[in-house]
């Protein structure tokens, strides 16, 4: 009978020998060690990733903060420019506040996007910044202006425009068109250019109506303050001086819907008594 | 205080997203599967849910559909955070009116911006 040793060749020997077992064990241990090291590496990567995530959040928050601070500083500068203009003018802080508020009501009613509403509201107070270029004698005159003085006065929209022209920020670009257009009229009888209809920027048309309302409600050297009812009448039906054709029909319709709010805003933000000057700023 | 719910079956991913969004103004809740995500959403009414699609049991898309069905949870903003990024997948989530569909590996900046736009 042949022995197993004769039938099987050496290379076929599968019977585990002590040497092969040790080798396999060693290999298993090596694999296990590599596995452990890989898991440890994964864990280190994970911790590093968490650290990245924390820093990313910090950077994002900082970026947001800086953007907000920049916008606030920008607006602060505008307001101070505005106050420089007011040193030379009778317009009160309360008037500018009311003007912003009226503009917001009208712009919102027209369904403008929130960002645009906010921009027009913020830019409205700058409408008369051009008055800084008008001589004091004319600005401070108590009585009515003569023809030559009016001619000078009517340059203030253009002056305001040249001050604000070519700005980078959307806010100042809106202030630019408001300054230029706030005395233009829908029917083309306004100044300085006699623009008509949609050639006048919407922001300009809005502020023009808001300004008219406030002027009629307020006391001026040349007129007493008018009641809300009388003002409503003058704007919607005209009085010979002010005509409905001066206004954008859509804006007039908005005014008719929201006029009570404008009245409430006027009452809530009346000018301080005449004894108080610009220390109210 | 705004509430954000994170639903994903991968704990490492939940940790990463939670760390990325971590903010004293946010309360961040976690769920590791669709069923508990839906229960937690109905109980807590978070402002935003960051929702994985492929989860065991109830999938993210089913959770989203259920949230939309229920008038109570209909107002929750859904940010889909998923490996599924094919056009057909995007259309499916769009039909459910999700606020965003972010594909893994996602941009953490994009996630931050979306969340900020919703509850910032």
Interface residues (C-beta under 8 A of the other chain):
Chain A: X46 X49 X50 X53 X54 X56 X57 X60 X61 X64
Chain B: X12 X15 X16 X19 X20 X21 X22 X23 X108 X109 X112 X116 X120
